[in-house]
Amino acid sequence: MRLLLISDTHLPRRARELPAEVLTEAEAADAVVHAGDWVDTATLDLLEERCRRLVGVYGNNDGPGLRARLPEVAYADLGGLRFGVVHETGPAQGREARCAARFPDLDVLVFGHSHIPWDSTAPTGLRLLNPGSPTDRRRQPYCTYMTASVADGALADVVLHRLPRR
């Protein structure tokens, strides 16, 4: 199973559209995970039309239209792994322990908010992934997204992709 992980698209405020590379990945993926801060419903509509399966949540910048269609926390079985998606996880310090306590039944937690890519594993085995943002790099050198695969109940091939500067 091929996955695309994105977050913090902030359309159309930070960019006019999703990068073509991200749309190509969305169409090729078995599932797309979006960890919130869409900002516009058009991006949600676009991904719902173009991808096979979408697992998404709303973020702190998402208004009533998105909050009516998306949960604050989403759960999905993807390739035999228990995934959770949430926008905010709090400060970096103590994140692994905090998330492991809050989500004890998950294998993977995808989150956003900071626009800072993150890949770590809690002592409990919970994998925490933040794909950064494909449209708003903030203080990062590049806009980013992640791809991964799930095979035989194991997460593999987690890759952070850097997008060309606009």
DSSP file with accessible surface (Angstrom, degrees, kcal/mol):
  #  RESIDUE AA STRUCTURE BP1 BP2  ACC     N-H-->O    O-->H-N    N-H-->O    O-->H-N    TCO  KAPPA ALPHA  PHI   PSI    X-CA   Y-CA   Z-CA
    1    1 A M              0   0   80      0, 0.0   149,-2.3     0, 0.0     2,-0.4   0.000 360.0 360.0 360.0 128.4    0.0    0.0    0.0
    2    2 A R  E     -A  149   0A 107    147,-0.2    28,-2.3    26,-0.2    29,-1.5  -0.819 360.0-164.6-100.2 133.5    1.4    3.4   -1.1
    3    3 A L  E     -Ab 148  31A   1    145,-3.2   145,-1.8    -2,-0.4     2,-0.4  -0.904  15.0-159.2-120.8 144.6    0.7    6.4    1.1
    4    4 A L  E     -Ab 147  32A   0     27,-2.0    29,-3.1    -2,-0.4     2,-0.5  -0.990  13.7-163.8-116.0 127.9    1.0   10.2    0.6
    5    5 A L  E     +Ab 146  33A   0    141,-3.2   141,-2.4    -2,-0.4     2,-0.3  -0.964  19.3 157.0-115.5 124.3    1.3   12.3    3.8
    6    6 A I  E     + b   0  34A   0     27,-2.9    29,-2.3    -2,-0.5     2,-0.3  -0.933   9.4 170.5-139.2 164.3    0.6   16.0    3.6
    7    7 A S        +     0   0    0    125,-0.3    30,-0.2    -2,-0.3    29,-0.1  -0.974  53.9  32.8-162.1 165.2   -0.4   18.8    6.0
    8    8 A D        +     0   0    0     28,-2.6   127,-0.4    -2,-0.3   128,-0.3   0.869  53.9 160.3  51.5  53.3   -0.7   22.6    6.3
    9    9 A T        -     0   0    0     27,-0.3     5,-0.2    28,-0.3    29,-0.2   0.805  21.4-168.9 -76.2 -29.1   -1.6   23.3    2.7
   10   10 A H     >> -     0   0    3     27,-2.6     4,-2.9     1,-0.2     5,-0.6   0.816  24.0-147.7  46.9  42.8   -3.1   26.7    3.6
   11   11 A L  T  45 +     0   0    5     27,-1.6    29,-0.3     1,-0.3    -1,-0.2  -0.705  65.1   3.6 -90.5 141.3   -4.7   27.2    0.2
   12   12 A P  T  45S+     0   0   79      0, 0.0    -1,-0.3     0, 0.0    -2,-0.1  -0.898 124.6  62.9 -96.6  20.7   -5.2   29.7   -1.3
   13   13 A R  T  45S+     0   0  168     -3,-0.4    -2,-0.2     1,-0.2     3,-0.1   0.915 115.9  25.9 -71.9 -46.8   -3.4   31.9    1.3
   14   14 A R  T  <5S+     0   0  128     -4,-2.9     2,-0.3     1,-0.3    -1,-0.2   0.668 138.8   1.8 -93.1 -21.4    0.1   30.5    1.1
   15   15 A A      < -     0   0   11     -5,-0.6    -1,-0.3    -6,-0.1     3,-0.1  -0.960  65.5-124.1-156.5 160.2   -0.1   29.2   -2.5
   16   16 A R  S    S-     0   0  233     -2,-0.3     2,-0.3     1,-0.2    -1,-0.1   0.800  88.7  -4.2 -79.1 -30.3   -2.7   29.3   -5.2
   17   17 A E  S    S-     0   0  147     -5,-0.1    -1,-0.2    -3,-0.1     3,-0.1  -0.973  82.9 -80.8-155.2 165.9   -2.7   25.5   -5.7
   18   18 A L        -     0   0    4     -2,-0.3   117,-0.1     1,-0.1     5,-0.1  -0.485  60.4 -97.0 -69.0 141.9   -1.1   22.2   -4.7
   19   19 A P    >>  -     0   0   33      0, 0.0     4,-2.0     0, 0.0     3,-0.6  -0.308  28.9-120.5 -59.1 145.1    2.2   21.5   -6.5
   20   20 A A  H 3> S+     0   0   75      1,-0.3     4,-2.6     2,-0.2     5,-0.2   0.867 112.8  59.0 -55.8 -37.8    1.8   19.3   -9.5
   21   21 A E  H 3> S+     0   0   77      1,-0.2     4,-2.1     2,-0.2    -1,-0.3   0.892 105.6  48.6 -60.4 -39.3    4.2   16.8   -7.9
   22   22 A V  H <> S+     0   0    0     -3,-0.6     4,-2.5     2,-0.2    -1,-0.2   0.910 110.5  50.3 -69.3 -40.9    1.9   16.4   -4.9
   23   23 A L  H  X S+     0   0   26     -4,-2.0     4,-2.1     2,-0.2    -2,-0.2   0.907 109.6  51.3 -64.2 -39.2   -1.2   15.9   -7.1
   24   24 A T  H  X S+     0   0   89     -4,-2.6     4,-1.6     1,-0.2    -2,-0.2   0.930 111.4  47.5 -61.9 -44.6    0.6   13.2   -9.1
   25   25 A E  H  X S+     0   0   29     -4,-2.1     4,-1.7     1,-0.2    -2,-0.2   0.893 109.2  54.9 -63.2 -38.6    1.5   11.5   -5.9
   26   26 A A  H  < S+     0   0    0     -4,-2.5    26,-0.4     1,-0.2    -1,-0.2   0.908 108.6  47.5 -62.3 -41.4   -2.1   11.8   -4.6
   27   27 A E  H  < S+     0   0   88     -4,-2.1    -1,-0.2     1,-0.2    -2,-0.2   0.822 114.8  46.3 -70.8 -28.2   -3.4   10.1   -7.8
   28   28 A A  H  < S+     0   0   42     -4,-1.6    -1,-0.2    -5,-0.2    -2,-0.2   0.715  95.9  94.1 -85.1 -21.4   -0.8    7.3   -7.5
   29   29 A A     <  -     0   0    1     -4,-1.7    23,-0.7    -5,-0.1   -26,-0.2  -0.371  67.8-144.2 -76.1 150.1   -1.3    6.6   -3.7
   30   30 A D  S    S+     0   0   60    -28,-2.3     2,-0.3     1,-0.3   -27,-0.2   0.763  92.3  12.7 -77.1 -28.3   -3.6    4.0   -2.3
   31   31 A A  E     -b    3   0A   0    -29,-1.5   -27,-2.0    21,-0.1     2,-0.4  -0.988  65.6-152.6-149.9 142.1   -4.4    6.5    0.5
   32   32 A V  E     -bc   4  54A   0     21,-2.8    23,-2.8    -2,-0.3     2,-0.5  -0.964  11.2-160.7-113.4 131.1   -3.7   10.2    1.1
   33   33 A V  E     -bc   5  55A   1    -29,-3.1   -27,-2.9    -2,-0.4     2,-0.5  -0.964   6.3-173.1-113.9 124.3   -3.4   11.4    4.7
   34   34 A H  E     -bc   6  56A   0     21,-2.4    23,-1.4    -2,-0.5   -27,-0.3  -0.975  11.9-158.9-121.4 120.7   -3.9   15.2    5.3
   35   35 A A        -     0   0    0    -29,-2.3    77,-0.2    -2,-0.5    78,-0.2  -0.044  49.8 -92.0 -95.1  34.9   -3.1   16.4    8.9
   36   36 A G  S    S+     0   0    0     21,-0.3   -28,-2.6   -30,-0.1   -27,-0.3  -0.039  85.6 100.2  91.9 172.6   -5.2   19.6    8.7
   37   37 A D        +     0   0    0    -29,-0.2   -27,-2.6   -30,-0.2   -28,-0.3   0.943  38.9 149.4  62.5  58.1   -5.0   23.4    7.9
   38   38 A W        -     0   0    0    -29,-0.2   -27,-1.6   -30,-0.2     2,-1.4   0.861  29.8-167.8 -74.0 -46.2   -6.5   23.0    4.5
   39   39 A V        +     0   0   23    -29,-0.2    24,-0.4   -27,-0.1     2,-0.4  -0.300  62.7  54.9  80.0 -44.3   -8.0   26.5    4.8
   40   40 A D  S >> S-     0   0   36     -2,-1.4     4,-0.8   -29,-0.3     3,-0.5  -0.889  71.9-140.1-118.6 149.7  -10.3   26.1    1.8
   41   41 A T  H 3> S+     0   0   58     -2,-0.4     4,-2.8     1,-0.2     5,-0.2   0.732  96.6  74.5 -74.3 -20.6  -12.9   23.4    1.0
   42   42 A A  H 3> S+     0   0   56      1,-0.2     4,-2.6     2,-0.2    -1,-0.2   0.872  94.3  51.5 -61.2 -35.9  -11.8   23.4   -2.7
   43   43 A T  H <> S+     0   0    5     -3,-0.5     4,-2.5     2,-0.2     5,-0.2   0.917 109.9  48.9 -68.3 -41.2   -8.6   21.5   -1.7
   44   44 A L  H  X S+     0   0    1     -4,-0.8     4,-2.6     2,-0.2    -2,-0.2   0.946 112.5  48.6 -60.6 -47.1  -10.7   18.9    0.2
   45   45 A D  H  X S+     0   0   58     -4,-2.8     4,-2.0     1,-0.2    -2,-0.2   0.924 111.0  51.1 -58.0 -45.3  -13.0   18.6   -2.8
   46   46 A L  H  X S+     0   0   43     -4,-2.6     4,-2.0     1,-0.2    -1,-0.2   0.930 112.6  44.1 -60.0 -48.3  -10.0   18.2   -5.2
   47   47 A L  H  X S+     0   0    0     -4,-2.5     4,-2.2     1,-0.2    -1,-0.2   0.887 110.5  55.0 -68.9 -35.9   -8.4   15.4   -3.2
   48   48 A E  H  < S+     0   0  101     -4,-2.6    -1,-0.2    -5,-0.2    -2,-0.2   0.884 112.9  44.1 -61.8 -35.9  -11.7   13.6   -2.6
   49   49 A E  H  < S+     0   0  154     -4,-2.0    -2,-0.2    -5,-0.2    -1,-0.2   0.851 120.4  38.7 -73.8 -36.2  -12.1   13.6   -6.4
   50   50 A R  H  < S+     0   0  105     -4,-2.0     2,-0.3    -5,-0.2    -2,-0.2   0.650 104.0  67.1 -96.2 -19.8   -8.6   12.6   -7.3
   51   51 A C  S  < S-     0   0   16     -4,-2.2     3,-0.2    -5,-0.2   -24,-0.1  -0.748  70.0-132.9-109.8 158.1   -7.5   10.0   -4.7
   52   52 A R  S    S+     0   0  162    -23,-0.7     2,-0.3   -26,-0.4   -21,-0.1   0.879  93.4   6.3 -69.2 -43.0   -8.6    6.5   -3.9
   53   53 A R        -     0   0  103    -24,-0.2   -21,-2.8    -6,-0.0     2,-0.4  -0.987  66.4-163.0-145.7 136.0   -8.9    7.0   -0.2
   54   54 A L  E     -c   32   0A  41     -2,-0.3     2,-0.5   -23,-0.2   -21,-0.2  -0.981   6.0-175.9-124.0 129.1   -8.6   10.2    1.9
   55   55 A V  E     +c   33   0A  11    -23,-2.8   -21,-2.4    -2,-0.4     2,-0.3  -0.984  27.5 154.2-120.7 113.7   -8.0   10.3    5.6
   56   56 A G  E     -c   34   0A   6     -2,-0.5     2,-0.3   -23,-0.2   -21,-0.2  -0.943  27.6-162.3-142.4 163.2   -8.0   13.9    6.9
   57   57 A V        -     0   0    0    -23,-1.4   -21,-0.3    -2,-0.3     2,-0.2  -0.893  29.1-105.9-134.9 164.9   -8.7   16.2    9.9
   58   58 A Y        -     0   0   43     13,-1.9    29,-0.4    -2,-0.3     2,-0.2  -0.619  32.2-151.1 -91.1 156.6   -9.3   19.8   10.4
   59   59 A G    >   -     0   0    3     -2,-0.2     3,-1.9    28,-0.1   -23,-0.1  -0.614  35.9 -86.8-117.2-178.1   -6.7   22.2   11.8
   60   60 A N  T 3  S+     0   0   68      1,-0.3   -24,-0.0    -2,-0.2    -2,-0.0   0.727 125.5  50.9 -65.9 -21.0   -6.7   25.4   13.8
   61   61 A N  T 3  S+     0   0   58      2,-0.0     2,-0.4     0, 0.0    -1,-0.3   0.356  87.4 105.6 -96.3   5.6   -7.0   27.5   10.6
   62   62 A D    <   -     0   0    4     -3,-1.9   -22,-0.1     1,-0.1    -4,-0.1  -0.764  59.8-146.0 -94.5 131.0   -9.9   25.6    9.2
   63   63 A G    >>  -     0   0   31     -2,-0.4     4,-2.5   -24,-0.4     3,-0.6  -0.004  37.6 -74.7 -84.8-170.9  -13.3   27.2    9.3
   64   64 A P  H 3> S+     0   0  114      0, 0.0     4,-1.9     0, 0.0     5,-0.2   0.811 124.0  60.2 -59.0 -34.4  -16.8   25.8    9.8
   65   65 A G  H 3> S+     0   0   42      2,-0.2     4,-0.5     1,-0.2   -25,-0.1   0.909 113.0  37.3 -62.7 -41.3  -17.1   24.4    6.3
   66   66 A L  H X> S+     0   0    3     -3,-0.6     4,-1.8     2,-0.2     3,-0.9   0.887 113.7  55.8 -77.1 -38.5  -14.1   22.1    6.8
   67   67 A R  H 3< S+     0   0  106     -4,-2.5    -2,-0.2     1,-0.3    -1,-0.2   0.812 103.6  56.3 -65.8 -25.8  -15.0   21.3   10.4
   68   68 A A  H 3< S+     0   0   90     -4,-1.9    -1,-0.3    -5,-0.2    -2,-0.2   0.764 116.6  35.6 -73.6 -23.3  -18.4   20.2    9.3
   69   69 A R  H << S+     0   0  102     -3,-0.9    -2,-0.2    -4,-0.5    -1,-0.2   0.597 116.3  50.7-105.0 -16.7  -16.8   17.6    7.0
   70   70 A L  S  < S-     0   0   17     -4,-1.8   -13,-0.2    -5,-0.0     2,-0.1  -0.946  73.1-126.1-127.3 149.2  -13.7   16.5    8.9
   71   71 A P        -     0   0   60      0, 0.0   -13,-1.9     0, 0.0     3,-0.1  -0.387  20.6-124.0 -84.1 167.0  -13.0   15.2   12.4
   72   72 A E  S    S+     0   0  114      1,-0.3    15,-0.6   -15,-0.2     2,-0.4   0.836 104.0  23.1 -74.2 -35.5  -10.5   16.7   14.8
   73   73 A V  E    S-E   86   0B  30     13,-0.1     2,-0.4   -17,-0.1    -1,-0.3  -0.999  76.6-164.5-131.0 133.5   -8.9   13.2   15.1
   74   74 A A  E     -E   85   0B  11     11,-2.2    11,-2.3    -2,-0.4     2,-0.4  -0.915   1.3-162.1-119.6 149.0   -9.2   10.5   12.4
   75   75 A Y  E     +E   84   0B 146     -2,-0.4     2,-0.3     9,-0.2     9,-0.2  -0.976  14.6 166.8-128.5 142.4   -8.4    6.8   12.7
   76   76 A A  E     -E   83   0B  12      7,-2.2     7,-3.1    -2,-0.4     2,-0.7  -0.985  34.9-131.2-154.7 143.8   -7.8    4.3    9.8
   77   77 A D  E     -E   82   0B  95     -2,-0.3     2,-0.5     5,-0.2     5,-0.2  -0.881  32.3-179.1 -91.4 117.4   -6.5    0.9    9.3
   78   78 A L  E >   -E   81   0B   0      3,-2.4     3,-1.6    -2,-0.7    -2,-0.1  -0.955  68.4 -25.5-123.5 108.0   -4.0    1.2    6.4
   79   79 A G  T 3  S-     0   0   34     -2,-0.5    74,-0.8     1,-0.3    75,-0.1   0.773 126.1 -49.4  63.2  27.3   -2.4   -2.0    5.3
   80   80 A G  T 3  S+     0   0   46      1,-0.3     2,-0.4    72,-0.1    -1,-0.3   0.445 115.1 112.1  90.8   1.6   -2.8   -3.7    8.7
   81   81 A L  E <   -E   78   0B  16     -3,-1.6    -3,-2.4    73,-0.1     2,-0.8  -0.863  68.9-124.4-107.0 145.9   -1.4   -0.7   10.7
   82   82 A R  E     -E   77   0B 113     -2,-0.4    25,-3.0    -5,-0.2    26,-2.0  -0.788  34.4-170.4 -90.7 109.8   -3.5    1.5   13.0
   83   83 A F  E     -Ef  76 108B   3     -7,-3.1    -7,-2.2    -2,-0.8     2,-0.3  -0.788   9.8-169.4-100.7 145.1   -3.1    5.1   11.9
   84   84 A G  E     -Ef  75 109B   0     24,-2.2    26,-2.8    -2,-0.3     2,-0.4  -0.946   4.4-160.4-125.6 151.5   -4.2    8.2   13.7
   85   85 A V  E     +Ef  74 110B   1    -11,-2.3   -11,-2.2    -2,-0.3     2,-0.3  -0.999  19.0 156.7-133.6 132.4   -4.2   11.7   12.3
   86   86 A V  E     -Ef  73 111B   4     24,-2.1    26,-0.5    -2,-0.4   -13,-0.1  -0.979  36.0-138.0-149.2 152.6   -4.4   14.9   14.3
   87   87 A H  S    S+     0   0    6    -15,-0.6    25,-1.7   -29,-0.4     2,-0.4   0.963  84.2  36.0 -79.9 -53.7   -3.3   18.5   13.6
   88   88 A E        +     0   0   87     23,-0.1    -1,-0.2    25,-0.1    25,-0.1  -0.827  44.2 166.8-109.8 139.9   -1.7   19.6   16.8
   89   89 A T        -     0   0   13     -2,-0.4    -1,-0.1     1,-0.4    10,-0.1   0.287  48.8-120.3-125.6   3.8    0.5   17.6   19.2
   90   90 A G        -     0   0   41      8,-0.0    -1,-0.4     2,-0.0     5,-0.1  -0.345  62.2  -6.0  86.2-168.8    1.9   20.4   21.3
   91   91 A P        -     0   0   92      0, 0.0     4,-0.0     0, 0.0     0, 0.0  -0.151  64.1-119.2 -63.2 155.2    5.6   21.3   21.9
   92   92 A A  S >  S+     0   0   48      2,-0.1     3,-2.1     3,-0.1     4,-0.3   0.893  93.2  86.8 -60.7 -41.4    8.4   19.1   20.5
   93   93 A Q  T 3  S+     0   0  178      1,-0.3     0, 0.0     2,-0.1     0, 0.0  -0.445 107.5   4.7 -65.8 123.0    9.8   18.5   23.9
   94   94 A G  T 3> S+     0   0   39     -2,-0.3     4,-2.5    -4,-0.0    -1,-0.3   0.524  89.8 132.2  83.4   6.3    8.0   15.5   25.4
   95   95 A R  H <>  +     0   0   15     -3,-2.1     4,-2.8     1,-0.2     5,-0.3   0.907  67.8  51.4 -58.5 -46.9    6.0   14.8   22.2
   96   96 A E  H  > S+     0   0   49     -4,-0.3     4,-2.5     1,-0.2    -1,-0.2   0.952 114.6  41.7 -58.8 -49.9    6.7   11.1   22.0
   97   97 A A  H  > S+     0   0   70      2,-0.2     4,-2.1     1,-0.2    -1,-0.2   0.916 116.0  50.0 -65.0 -42.0    5.6   10.4   25.6
   98   98 A R  H  X S+     0   0   92     -4,-2.5     4,-2.0     1,-0.2    -2,-0.2   0.928 114.9  42.7 -62.6 -46.1    2.6   12.7   25.3
   99   99 A C  H  X S+     0   0    5     -4,-2.8     4,-2.7    -5,-0.2    -1,-0.2   0.884 111.2  54.5 -71.7 -36.8    1.4   11.1   22.1
  100  100 A A  H  < S+     0   0   10     -4,-2.5    -1,-0.2    -5,-0.3    -2,-0.2   0.897 111.6  45.9 -62.9 -37.6    2.0    7.6   23.2
  101  101 A A  H  < S+     0   0   79     -4,-2.1    -2,-0.2    -5,-0.2    -1,-0.2   0.899 116.6  44.2 -71.1 -37.8   -0.1    8.2   26.3
  102  102 A R  H  < S+     0   0  128     -4,-2.0    -2,-0.2     1,-0.2    -1,-0.2   0.829 125.8  31.0 -75.9 -31.8   -2.9    9.9   24.3
  103  103 A F    ><  +     0   0    8     -4,-2.7     3,-1.5    -5,-0.2    -1,-0.2  -0.509  67.9 156.0-126.2  64.3   -2.9    7.3   21.5
  104  104 A P  T 3  S+     0   0   93      0, 0.0    -1,-0.1     0, 0.0    -2,-0.1   0.716  72.4  53.6 -68.2 -18.7   -1.9    4.0   23.1
  105  105 A D  T 3  S+     0   0  116     -3,-0.1     2,-0.2    21,-0.0   -23,-0.1   0.339  89.8  98.2 -98.7   7.1   -3.6    1.8   20.5
  106  106 A L    <   -     0   0   18     -3,-1.5   -23,-0.2    -6,-0.1     3,-0.1  -0.646  49.9-165.9 -97.2 155.2   -1.9    3.3   17.4
  107  107 A D  S    S+     0   0   44    -25,-3.0    20,-2.5     1,-0.3     2,-0.4   0.731  83.7  21.9 -97.3 -36.0    1.0    2.2   15.3
  108  108 A V  E     -fg  83 127B   2    -26,-2.0   -24,-2.2    18,-0.2     2,-0.5  -1.000  61.2-165.1-137.9 135.0    1.5    5.5   13.5
  109  109 A L  E     -fg  84 128B   0     18,-3.1    20,-2.8    -2,-0.4     2,-0.5  -0.987   7.3-163.6-120.4 121.9    0.4    9.1   14.2
  110  110 A V  E     +fg  85 129B   0    -26,-2.8   -24,-2.1    -2,-0.5     2,-0.3  -0.904  20.7 165.4-102.9 131.0    0.5   11.7   11.5
  111  111 A F  E     +f   86   0B   0     18,-2.4    21,-0.3    -2,-0.5   -24,-0.2  -0.865  15.1 179.0-139.7 171.3    0.4   15.3   12.6
  112  112 A G        +     0   0    2    -25,-1.7     2,-1.5   -26,-0.5   -23,-0.3  -0.257  37.8 107.8-137.7-133.9    0.9   18.8   11.3
  113  113 A H  S    S+     0   0   62    -77,-0.2   -25,-0.1     1,-0.2   -26,-0.1  -0.326  82.1  62.9  80.8 -50.2    0.7   22.4   12.6
  114  114 A S  S    S-     0   0   28     -2,-1.5    -1,-0.2     2,-0.2    19,-0.1   0.697  87.7-138.8 -80.6 -20.2    4.4   23.2   12.9
  115  115 A H        +     0   0    2      1,-0.2    18,-0.5    17,-0.2    25,-0.1   0.573  67.3 122.3  66.9  10.9    5.3   22.9    9.2
  116  116 A I        -     0   0   64     16,-0.2    16,-0.4    -4,-0.1    -1,-0.2  -0.906  68.4-121.1-105.9 117.5    8.5   21.2   10.5
  117  117 A P        -     0   0   29      0, 0.0     2,-0.3     0, 0.0    -5,-0.0  -0.254  36.0-176.7 -56.7 145.1    9.1   17.7    9.2
  118  118 A W  E     +H  130   0B  59     12,-2.1    12,-2.6    -7,-0.1     2,-0.3  -0.995  19.2 171.4-148.3 137.9    9.3   15.1   12.0
  119  119 A D  E     +H  129   0B  76     -2,-0.3     2,-0.3    10,-0.2    10,-0.2  -0.863  26.3 134.4-149.0 107.8   10.0   11.4   12.1
  120  120 A S  E     -H  128   0B  21      8,-2.1     8,-3.3    -2,-0.3     2,-0.4  -0.947  41.4-131.9-147.0 169.3   10.5    9.7   15.5
  121  121 A T  E     -H  127   0B  81     -2,-0.3     6,-0.2     6,-0.2   -25,-0.1  -0.995  18.9-135.4-130.5 127.9    9.4    6.6   17.4
  122  122 A A    >   -     0   0    3      4,-3.0     3,-2.6    -2,-0.4   -25,-0.0  -0.374  33.3-105.0 -72.6 158.5    8.1    6.6   21.0
  123  123 A P  T 3  S+     0   0  131      0, 0.0    -1,-0.1     0, 0.0   -26,-0.0   0.783 122.6  61.0 -56.1 -24.5    9.4    4.0   23.4
  124  124 A T  T 3  S-     0   0  106    -28,-0.1     3,-0.1     2,-0.1   -27,-0.0   0.553 124.1-104.3 -77.6  -9.6    6.1    2.3   23.0
  125  125 A G  S <  S+     0   0   47     -3,-2.6     2,-0.3     1,-0.3    -1,-0.0   0.327  71.3 147.1 101.4  -7.0    6.7    1.8   19.3
  126  126 A L        -     0   0    2    -30,-0.1    -4,-3.0    -5,-0.1     2,-0.5  -0.481  40.9-143.4 -64.0 123.9    4.4    4.6   18.1
  127  127 A R  E     -gH 108 121B  61    -20,-2.5   -18,-3.1    -2,-0.3     2,-0.5  -0.788  11.7-157.7 -90.8 128.9    5.8    6.2   15.0
  128  128 A L  E     -gH 109 120B   0     -8,-3.3    -8,-2.1    -2,-0.5     2,-0.4  -0.936  13.1-179.3-111.5 125.9    5.2    9.9   14.8
  129  129 A L  E     +gH 110 119B   0    -20,-2.8   -18,-2.4    -2,-0.5   -10,-0.2  -0.990  15.7 179.2-130.7 129.7    5.3   11.6   11.4
  130  130 A N  E     - H   0 118B   0    -12,-2.6   -12,-2.1    -2,-0.4   -18,-0.1  -0.985  12.1-162.7-123.5 117.8    4.9   15.2   10.3
  131  131 A P        -     0   0    0      0, 0.0     2,-0.2     0, 0.0  -124,-0.1   0.461  29.7-137.4 -79.3   1.1    5.3   15.7    6.6
  132  132 A G        -     0   0    0    -16,-0.4  -125,-0.3   -21,-0.3   -16,-0.2  -0.502  42.4 -54.5  74.2-149.3    5.8   19.5    6.8
  133  133 A S        -     0   0    1    -18,-0.5    11,-2.4     9,-0.2  -125,-0.1  -0.995  28.6-155.5-132.6 134.6    4.0   21.6    4.3
  134  134 A P  S    S+     0   0    1      0, 0.0     9,-0.2     0, 0.0     3,-0.1   0.533  99.5  29.1 -81.1  -4.4    4.0   21.4    0.5
  135  135 A T  S    S+     0   0    1   -127,-0.4     2,-0.3     1,-0.2  -126,-0.1   0.549 119.4  44.1-130.1 -15.5    3.0   25.0    0.1
  136  136 A D        +     0   0   22   -128,-0.3    -1,-0.2     8,-0.1     8,-0.1  -0.802  50.6 177.8-141.3  96.4    4.3   27.0    3.1
  137  137 A R    >   -     0   0  101     -2,-0.3     3,-3.1     1,-0.2     5,-0.2   0.623  17.0-178.9 -75.6 -13.2    7.9   26.3    4.2
  138  138 A R  T 3  S-     0   0   87      1,-0.3    -1,-0.2     3,-0.1   -23,-0.1  -0.230  74.4 -11.1  46.7-118.6    7.8   28.9    7.0
  139  139 A R  T 3  S+     0   0  193      3,-0.0    -1,-0.3     2,-0.0    -2,-0.1   0.303 116.1 103.2 -92.6  11.7   11.3   28.8    8.6
  140  140 A Q  S <  S-     0   0   47     -3,-3.1    -3,-0.1   -25,-0.1     3,-0.0  -0.609  77.7-125.4 -90.5 155.9   12.2   25.5    6.8
  141  141 A P  S    S+     0   0   60      0, 0.0     2,-0.3     0, 0.0    -1,-0.1   0.791  89.6  21.0 -71.2 -24.5   14.6   25.6    3.7
  142  142 A Y  S    S-     0   0   77     -5,-0.2     2,-0.2    -6,-0.1    -9,-0.2  -0.974  77.1-111.4-140.1 154.9   12.0   23.7    1.6
  143  143 A C        -     0   0   13     20,-0.4    20,-2.9    -2,-0.3     2,-0.3  -0.612  50.8-171.3 -76.0 146.6    8.4   22.9    1.2
  144  144 A T  E     + D   0 162A   6    -11,-2.4     2,-0.3    -2,-0.2    18,-0.2  -0.920  27.5 178.9-142.5 163.8    7.9   19.2    1.9
  145  145 A Y  E     - D   0 161A   1     16,-1.5    16,-3.4    -2,-0.3     2,-0.4  -0.932  23.8-127.5-152.2 169.5    5.7   16.1    1.9
  146  146 A M  E     -AD   5 160A   5   -141,-2.4  -141,-3.2    -2,-0.3     2,-0.3  -0.930  12.3-166.5-123.9 150.3    6.2   12.4    2.7
  147  147 A T  E     +AD   4 159A  16     12,-2.0    12,-2.9    -2,-0.4     2,-0.3  -0.915  17.0 164.2-123.8 156.6    5.5    9.2    1.0
  148  148 A A  E     -A    3   0A   5   -145,-1.8  -145,-3.2    -2,-0.3     2,-0.3  -0.962  23.0-137.3-157.2 169.1    5.6    5.8    2.7
  149  149 A S  E     -AD   2 156A  24      7,-2.8     7,-3.3    -2,-0.3     2,-0.5  -0.956   4.5-150.0-133.4 155.4    4.5    2.2    2.1
  150  150 A V  E     + D   0 155A   4   -149,-2.3     2,-0.4    -2,-0.3     5,-0.2  -0.997  23.5 166.2-124.1 124.3    2.8   -0.4    4.2
  151  151 A A  E >   - D   0 154A  55      3,-2.3     3,-1.5    -2,-0.5    -2,-0.1  -0.996  66.9  -6.1-140.4 133.4    3.6   -4.1    3.5
  152  152 A D  T 3  S-     0   0  172     -2,-0.4   -72,-0.1     1,-0.3    -1,-0.1   0.863 129.3 -55.2  52.4  39.5    2.9   -7.1    5.6
  153  153 A G  T 3  S+     0   0   36    -74,-0.8     2,-0.4     1,-0.2    -1,-0.3   0.696 115.3 111.7  71.9  19.4    1.7   -4.8    8.5
  154  154 A A  E <   -D  151   0A  52     -3,-1.5    -3,-2.3   -75,-0.1     2,-0.4  -0.980  66.7-126.4-128.7 139.9    4.9   -2.8    8.6
  155  155 A L  E     +D  150   0A  32     -2,-0.4     2,-0.3    -5,-0.2    -5,-0.2  -0.661  42.6 162.9 -80.5 132.7    5.6    0.8    7.7
  156  156 A A  E     +D  149   0A  37     -7,-3.3    -7,-2.8    -2,-0.4    -2,-0.0  -0.912  42.1  32.0-143.0 170.0    8.5    1.1    5.2
  157  157 A D  E     -     0   0A 118     -2,-0.3     2,-0.6    -9,-0.2    -1,-0.1   0.820  62.8-179.9  51.6  41.8   10.1    3.4    2.7
  158  158 A V  E     +     0   0A  33    -10,-0.2     2,-0.4    -3,-0.1   -10,-0.2  -0.629   8.5 179.3 -74.7 118.5    9.2    6.6    4.6
  159  159 A V  E     -D  147   0A  65    -12,-2.9   -12,-2.0    -2,-0.6     2,-0.6  -0.988  26.1-147.1-128.4 130.0   10.7    9.4    2.5
  160  160 A L  E     -D  146   0A  74     -2,-0.4     2,-0.5   -14,-0.2   -14,-0.2  -0.859  22.7-154.6 -91.5 120.5   10.6   13.2    3.1
  161  161 A H  E     -D  145   0A  43    -16,-3.4   -16,-1.5    -2,-0.6     2,-0.5  -0.849   3.1-148.1-101.2 132.5   10.4   14.9   -0.3
  162  162 A R  E     -D  144   0A 156     -2,-0.5   -18,-0.2   -18,-0.2     3,-0.0  -0.824  13.8-143.1 -95.8 134.1   11.7   18.4   -0.8
  163  163 A L        -     0   0    9    -20,-2.9   -20,-0.4    -2,-0.5     3,-0.1  -0.685  28.4 -97.0 -93.3 148.2    9.8   20.5   -3.4
  164  164 A P        -     0   0  100      0, 0.0     2,-0.1     0, 0.0    -1,-0.1  -0.303  48.0 -99.0 -60.1 146.2   11.7   23.0   -5.7
  165  165 A R              0   0  145      1,-0.1   -23,-0.1   -23,-0.1    -3,-0.0  -0.427 360.0 360.0 -66.4 141.3   11.6   26.5   -4.4
  166  166 A R              0   0  197     -2,-0.1    -1,-0.1    -3,-0.1    -3,-0.0  -0.528 360.0 360.0 -86.7 360.0    9.0   28.7   -6.1
